[in-house]
Amino acid sequence: MTDRLTVVRRLALLNVLIAFWLLSPQLAAAQKLEQIVAEAKKEGEVTLVASTSTFGGKKGFTELEALFAKRYGFKAKLNLSGGPSFPQMAARIITEQKAGSKSSTDMYLGSDGTFADMHEEKALEKVNWAGIFPWVTKEMEISPQESLLVYSSFHGIIYNSNAIPKDKAPKSYEDLIDPALSPTWAGKMAIPAYIHWLIRLTPIWGKEKVLNFARKLAPLAGGRLRQGEEERIVSGEFPIMASTGGPLEAMWKWQPKGAPLVGLAGSSPATSSYYQLGVPKNSVHPNMAKLFIAFMTTREAQSVLEKQDYRSSHLVEGTILAKFVKSNKIKLQDPKQLNEVFLKADNGLEEELNKILLK
């Protein structure tokens, strides 16, 4: 009987040890999160240097501050300071690091191209995002252990549905140069004041197809617009814009106002910009930065982006973009593909596209 009890006890102990071993990674991650929270409380604040309209500007940051306190259990100051463009801010951080100075921003917000530069310069702190924060997935780490996706944005067409009837409307970039459709906007189409939307197409179409497309597109152009100038499509000044970042966001912004603006992805898979946040190695408040960045991938933080900017991440369940992608069965461009494009820049292609479209 004694031997039997001994065996039972040993088996019970073994089960406990196995359970502890299986749970230890989760426990370690929880302890690490607790440690980051404790250090962040001491830091008390975090600063993002970016456009003053980022995440809804001051109003958005006030909302985020309240939600941040609710999630982590302590109040902290979330500061937004007006600053330069993504490339200029990346260059500033790299320069500060090489000079041995502290970073002027605790976090870096940028897109695919600038994060490729930051990766090359080893300017970002390595963080086990998915291992520390239970709601973060590996897929959200666009630059593994260096950044988290905050919001994604398709590249595509916007057009005025009053100026272009449904039966003549394009469904993709290729339709823009279709001889049966293009007379509707020939000589009146707006094209972007930049060519990177076509660079993003090269992994999908190939270099020669992109160049041939650009050659056929150029004669149809009637002017150039920048991203954010969709009001000139709404007004009817231009019936269509060949490509813009955020065509869906523009549609979601203008249609509730009664504007005849339609936005759609230009290709399949849809070329996309992936806007990310990372922690510079020389951040003054690195623990607060980590908490804020992970927080921006929560549903409550995403709701602020949706309300203020019509932006969201397709990887956060329940967001407007996640629902759109799922309901329309849309495939997005692989971010790894984009990283390769920006890390192996084809200057010859860029020069040729500039000659064709921006001369």
N, C-alpha and C positions, 0 to 999 in steps of 0.2 A: 504493500500500500504506500509505504514511504517513498519507494523508488518511483512509483507512478506519480505521486504528488510532485516529486522533484522534476520529472520530465515535463509535467504540465506547467510548472512554474518557469522552467527554462524556455518552453515554447512561448509562454506569455511574454517573458522578457525579450525574447527574440522578435516577437511581433511589435513590441513597443519600439525596439531599436530600429527595425525596418521602417516603421511609420515615421519615426523621427528623421531617419535618413532621407526618406521620400519628401518630407516637408521642409527639410533644412534649407533648400534653395529659396523657398518662399519666405521662410523665417529670416534668412539672411537679407533678402531684398527688403522685407518690412523693417528690419533693424536699420538698414542703410537709409531708407526713406525717413525714418524717425531721426536719424542723425542729421540728415540734410535739413529737415524741418527745424531741429534745435539750433543748428548753425545759422539758418536763415533768419530765425527770430532775432539773433544777435545783430545780424546785418541790418534788418529793419526796412530796407528799401531796395529798389532796383530801378535802373534807368535804361530805356531804349531810345537811342538816337535814330530817328527815321522821319519820314514825312509827318507833318502835323495832323494829317487826316488818317493816319494809320489806326486801324481797329476802331474807327469812329471818333478819333481825336480825343479831346479831353472828356467829352461826354461818355464815350465808349470806355475810356480808362476808369472813369468813376464807377461805372457799372461793373467792370472787371474787378476792381478793387474790392467791392462788396462781396462778389462771388468767390474771389480768392480767399478772403477771410473766412467765409463759411466753409469752404472745402478743407482748408488746412488748420483752422482753429486759432488763428491769430491775425491781427491787423498789421498790414504793412503798406508802405507807400509805393505805388506803382507810377513811375515818372515817364512821361513822353516828352522828349526834347527834339525840337525841329532840327533836321540835319540834311545832308546831301543825298544824292542818288545812291542806289545799291553799289555800283562799281566804285564810286568815290568813297563811300563809307568803308568798303572792304580794303581799299588802298590805305585809308587812314589807319585802320586797325593794324594792318601789316607793318606800316611805317612805325607806329607806336611800339609794336613788339620788338622790332629790330633796334629801336632806340632804347629798349629796356624800360619803357614807360608803361604806366597803367592805362588800360583802355578807356577811351572817352565814353564808351557805351558798354553796359554789362552784357548785352545780347546783340547778336547780329541778325538782322532780317534781310533776306535776299532771295534770289531765284536761282535756277539751275546753273547758269553761267557763272555767276559770282561765287556760288558755293564751290564750284569746280576750282576756281582760283584760290579760295580759302583752304581747300583740301590740299592743293599743290604746295601751298606755303606752310602747311601744318599749323595753321593759325587757330584751330578750334580745339577745345578740351574734349577728350574722349569720355563719353558718358554711356553707361549701360542702361539706356532709356527704358527698353522693354523689360529689363530685369528688375529695375527699381520701382517703376510706376505700374501698378496692376492694370490700368486701363490702356496703356500704350502697347501697340503691337509692333513687331519688327518691320512690318510693311510701312509704318509711319516714319521709320528712320531712312529717309531718302538718301542721305549720306550716312551709312551705318556708323552708329556711335558718335556722330558729329552733329546731326541736325534732326529736327522733327518737322514734319509737314504741318503747316498751320492752315493754309488753304490752297486749293488747286483751281486752275482756271484754264478752260479750253481756249484754243485759238479758232476763230471761225468767222463766218460772214454775218453782217447785219444789213437789213434792208427795210425800206419803207413799203409796207404791204398795200398802201394806197397808190403808190407809184408803180409797183410791180405786181401784176395780178398773179393769183395762185398758180395758174397753169404755166406761167412764164418764170416762176421763182426758182432760184437755184437750190439744189439739195447738197451740193458739195463744191469744193474749189474747182474741180474739173468742169462743172457746169458753167463757170464764169467765162470760159473760152469756147463754149459750145456754139457753133454757128447758128443753130436753131433758136437759141435763147439770148445770146449776147447783143443782138441789135436793140434790145430793150434798154440797155444801159451803156451802149457803145458811146465813148466820148464824154460820158457823164459819171462814170464810176470813180469813187475815191479809192486810192490805194494807200497803204501805210507809209509813213515817212521813215521807214526802217525796213531792213530786209531779213531780220532774224526769224520771222515767221516762216520764210522759205528754207532757211538753214535747218530749222526743226523738221522740215518735211523730208530732208535728204535720206535719213535712215529708212524711211517708208517707201519713197518713190525712187530714190537713186539720183545722183547728180545730174545726169543728162535729161531726165524727165523734168526735173525742177527748172533747169535752164530753158528747155523748150517751152514749158508753161509760162515762164517769165517773159519770153519773147512774144508770145501770143497775147499775154495780158497787157503789156505796155501800151499798145496802140488804143486800147479800150479806155484808158485812164483819162479822167477829166480834172484831177486834182489830188492833193495829198491831205490826209488827216492823221492826227495822232490819237492814241488810245485815250478815251475819255471825252472825245468830241462827237459823240453819237447824236447830240442835239441837232447837228447839221444834217443828219439823216432823217431825224424826226421832222424837222422843218421842211424837208423836201428839197433842200439845196442840192444834195446828192441823193439819188434814189437807192444807192447801195454802196457799201464799203467792202472791198475784196477780202480784207482780214483785219481782225482786231483781237486783242486779248480781252477775254471776258465778254463774249457776245451774249451768253446766257444771263450774266449779271445785268448787262444793259437792258435786256428784254424784261427781266424781273423788276427792274427799277422803273421802266417807262410804261409798260403795259397797264399797270394799275392806275396810271394817270390818264388812260385813254389814248395813249400814243400808239400809232400803227407800226411799232418797231418789232421786227422778228429777228431772233438770233439763232444760229445753229453751228454745230461743229463743222469744220471745213473738210475733215478727212476721217478715214477709218483705218486704224485707230486714230482717235482724236489727238492731234498735237496739243500739248499742254504745257503750262508753266506751273512749276511746283514751288510755292513760296514757303520758305523754311526759316526756322530760328535755331541758332546755335550759340554756344558760350565761348567767347574769345578766351584764349589761355591767360590773358592778362586782365580778366574781368575783376572789377573792384568788389562786386557782390556776387560771386559765382554760385553760392547756394540758393540765393533768392532767384537768380537767373534760371537755375535748373527747375525750381518749383514753378516759376511762371511759364516757362516753355512747355513743361508737361501739362500744366493747367490749360494751356491754349488748345490742347487736343481733347478736352472734355466737352461733353454735350452742352453744358451750361455756358462755357466760354464761346463755343461756336454759335450759340443763339445770339450773342451780342454782335458777332461778325455779320450774321445774317441780317439782323435788324439795322445795323449801321451802314454796312457796305455791300449787302447782298452777296457776300462771299462765304464760302465754307469749304470744308475738306470732304472729299468723296469717301474718305476712309473712316469717318466718324458716323456711326449709325444714327439715322434719323434726321440728318441734315438735309436741306433742300437739294444740294448737289448729289448726295448719296442716293436719295430717292429718285432723282432724275436719271442718274446713271443706271440704276437698277430697273426702273420702269421702261426705259428705252433701250436696255441691253447694250449700252455703249461700252466699248473697250477703249481704254486710255493708253497713250503712248508709254512705253516702259521707261521709267526715269533713268535706269542704267544706260539705256540707249542714248539718252540726252547727255548724260555725263560724258560718254565717249565722244559725242559730237563736239562738246565744248572743250574737252581736254586735248582733242586732236583737231584744232581749228584749221579749216581749209581756207587760207587767205586768198587763194586764187579764185575760189568759188565766190567768196564775198565780194571781191573786186569786180568780177564779171556781173554779178547780180546788181551791184551798184551802178555799173555802166548801163545796164539794160533798163532799170526801173527808176533810178534817181538822178539821171543825167540832166 
